[in-house]
Amino acid sequence: MKIKHSKFRNTGLLFELLVKQITADTLNNSDSAAVSILQKFFANSSSLAKEYKLYEFITKNRNVSQSKAETIVSTITEVSRKLDSKSIKNQKYKLISEIKNHYNIDEFFGMQVRDYKPLAALYCLLEAQNNDNLINPQILIDNKTTILEHLTSSQQNEDEVKDTLIEEYSKYDKDLKLLTFKILLEKFNSKYKNLLPEQKNILKEFITSVNSQSRLRSLVNEEMNKIASAVRNLSSKITNEVVKIKLSEVAKSIKPLDKKSKVNDSHLVNLMQYYDLVNELKSL
């Protein structure tokens, strides 16, 4: 599922546009309806005021350290999950109706906002994380990257952003854990441009079985045994004795997991690498 930015639903953008409108009305020596609209919908206890505070974190912080930027983003996303989404949605609908009653909506949304890009990125990030449907993980990666670059004023490494997302979401409920493995899938697809059939299959199994440790452990053990057997059989065809000895040691090191072992992404990485090794041996 894709997430698209909506100016009409972006609380941070709506607030900034209302402030801009107040400035424009003042310069035109006219009474500003935007003042009463702000007071009505962004009072301290309102649902929109609480959500706006999340956007304010982004607009008020610049040139911070990487660790602080990561803390800001994780704090915002954590707090957003605790807000009353139904009340926020209802208030946004009423707010837009109020704006339409006093201003030309095209002109209103046509005003330029300085921090438009990070505000849009935060909207998409929050929408993606609080959506019941499984979304394209690249949306999370791209928007978090934009926010981090805004906060730190420095270019971000996409692979590092993926790693922090994986680490963060692995702590949450099953839906977000599933998203973790979707991000892993994207990561492997970018690293292994031409995935082997076995690699595609194991990735698919990791995603669909993410919430069953027993199934994953059984799957990993089954594949480990297959790979160890394949390495032993293929190494017998190698004429170089040094290589043959090393392959024999590799085969011995490929051991099944015990019943207490918890399957994690490192096991997936190992399997992917073992598949590559087997494929290279077949080509010799």
CORJONOR-V53943 format. One record per residue. N is the residue number from 0. RES is the residue in one small letter. OMEGA is omega as a letter, one per 20 degrees, with the letter a starting at -180 (none if undefined). D_FIRST is the distance of its C-alpha to the first C-alpha in whole Angstrom. Layout:
N|RES|OMEGA|D_FIRST, N|RES|OMEGA|D_FIRST
//
This chain:
0|m|r|0, 1|k|r|4, 2|i|r|7, 3|k|r|10, 4|h|r|13, 5|s|r|16, 6|k|a|19, 7|f|a|20, 8|r|a|18, 9|n|a|19, 10|t|r|22, 11|g|r|24, 12|l|r|24, 13|l|r|25, 14|f|a|28, 15|e|r|29, 16|l|r|29, 17|l|r|31, 18|v|r|33, 19|k|a|34, 20|q|r|34, 21|i|r|37, 22|t|a|39, 23|a|r|39, 24|d|r|40, 25|t|r|43, 26|l|r|44, 27|n|r|44, 28|n|r|47, 29|s|r|45, 30|d|a|44, 31|s|r|40, 32|a|a|38, 33|a|r|35, 34|v|a|38, 35|s|r|38, 36|i|r|34, 37|l|a|33, 38|q|a|36, 39|k|a|35, 40|f|a|31, 41|f|r|31, 42|a|a|34, 43|n|a|34, 44|s|a|33, 45|s|r|30, 46|s|a|27, 47|l|r|26, 48|a|r|29, 49|k|r|27, 50|e|a|24, 51|y|r|25, 52|k|r|27, 53|l|r|24, 54|y|a|24, 55|e|r|28, 56|f|a|27, 57|i|a|26, 58|t|a|28, 59|k|a|31, 60|n|r|31, 61|r|r|31, 62|n|r|33, 63|v|r|32, 64|s|r|33, 65|q|a|30, 66|s|r|30, 67|k|r|30, 68|a|r|27, 69|e|r|25, 70|t|r|27, 71|i|a|26, 72|v|a|22, 73|s|r|22, 74|t|r|25, 75|i|a|22, 76|t|r|19, 77|e|a|22, 78|v|a|23, 79|s|a|20, 80|r|a|19, 81|k|a|23, 82|l|r|23, 83|d|a|23, 84|s|a|20, 85|k|r|21, 86|s|r|24, 87|i|r|22, 88|k|r|20, 89|n|a|24, 90|q|r|25, 91|k|r|23, 92|y|r|24, 93|k|r|27, 94|l|r|27, 95|i|r|26, 96|s|r|28, 97|e|r|31, 98|i|r|30, 99|k|a|30, 100|n|a|34, 101|h|a|35, 102|y|r|34, 103|n|a|32, 104|i|r|29, 105|d|r|28, 106|e|a|31, 107|f|a|30, 108|f|r|26, 109|g|r|28, 110|m|a|30, 111|q|r|29, 112|v|a|28, 113|r|a|29, 114|d|a|26, 115|y|a|23, 116|k|r|21, 117|p|r|21, 118|l|r|21, 119|a|r|18, 120|a|r|16, 121|l|r|17, 122|y|a|16, 123|c|r|12, 124|l|a|13, 125|l|r|14, 126|e|a|11, 127|a|a|9, 128|q|a|12, 129|n|a|13, 130|n|a|10, 131|d|a|10, 132|n|r|7, 133|l|a|6, 134|i|r|4, 135|n|a|6, 136|p|r|9, 137|q|r|11, 138|i|r|10, 139|l|a|12, 140|i|a|14, 141|d|a|15, 142|n|r|15, 143|k|r|17, 144|t|r|19, 145|t|a|20, 146|i|r|21, 147|l|r|23, 148|e|r|25, 149|h|a|26, 150|l|a|27, 151|t|a|29, 152|s|r|30, 153|s|a|29, 154|q|a|27, 155|q|r|25, 156|n|a|24, 157|e|r|21, 158|d|r|22, 159|e|r|23, 160|v|r|20, 161|k|a|18, 162|d|r|21, 163|t|r|22, 164|l|r|18, 165|i|a|19, 166|e|a|22, 167|e|a|21, 168|y|r|18, 169|s|a|20, 170|k|a|23, 171|y|a|20, 172|d|a|19, 173|k|a|18, 174|d|r|14, 175|l|r|15, 176|k|r|17, 177|l|r|14, 178|l|r|12, 179|t|a|15, 180|f|r|16, 181|k|r|12, 182|i|r|14, 183|l|r|17, 184|l|r|16, 185|e|a|15, 186|k|r|18, 187|f|r|20, 188|n|r|18, 189|s|a|20, 190|k|r|23, 191|y|a|23, 192|k|r|23, 193|n|a|24, 194|l|r|23, 195|l|r|26, 196|p|r|25, 197|e|r|26, 198|q|r|24, 199|k|a|21, 200|n|a|22, 201|i|r|23, 202|l|r|19, 203|k|a|18, 204|e|r|20, 205|f|a|20, 206|i|a|16, 207|t|a|17, 208|s|a|20, 209|v|a|20, 210|n|r|21, 211|s|a|24, 212|q|a|27, 213|s|r|29, 214|r|r|27, 215|l|a|26, 216|r|r|30, 217|s|r|31, 218|l|a|28, 219|v|a|29, 220|n|r|33, 221|e|a|33, 222|e|r|31, 223|m|r|34, 224|n|r|37, 225|k|a|36, 226|i|r|35, 227|a|r|39, 228|s|a|40, 229|a|r|39, 230|v|r|40, 231|r|a|43, 232|n|a|44, 233|l|a|43, 234|s|r|45, 235|s|a|48, 236|k|a|48, 237|i|a|48, 238|t|r|51, 239|n|a|51, 240|e|a|52, 241|v|r|51, 242|v|a|47, 243|k|r|48, 244|i|a|49, 245|k|r|46, 246|l|r|44, 247|s|r|46, 248|e|r|45, 249|v|a|41, 250|a|r|41, 251|k|a|43, 252|s|r|41, 253|i|a|38, 254|k|r|38, 255|p|r|36, 256|l|r|35, 257|d|a|37, 258|k|a|36, 259|k|a|36, 260|s|r|34, 261|k|a|30, 262|v|r|28, 263|n|a|26, 264|d|r|24, 265|s|r|27, 266|h|r|28, 267|l|r|25, 268|v|r|26, 269|n|r|30, 270|l|r|29, 271|m|a|27, 272|q|r|30, 273|y|r|32, 274|y|r|30, 275|d|r|31, 276|l|r|35, 277|v|a|35, 278|n|r|34, 279|e|a|36, 280|l|r|39, 281|k|a|39, 282|s|a|39, 283|l|none|42
//
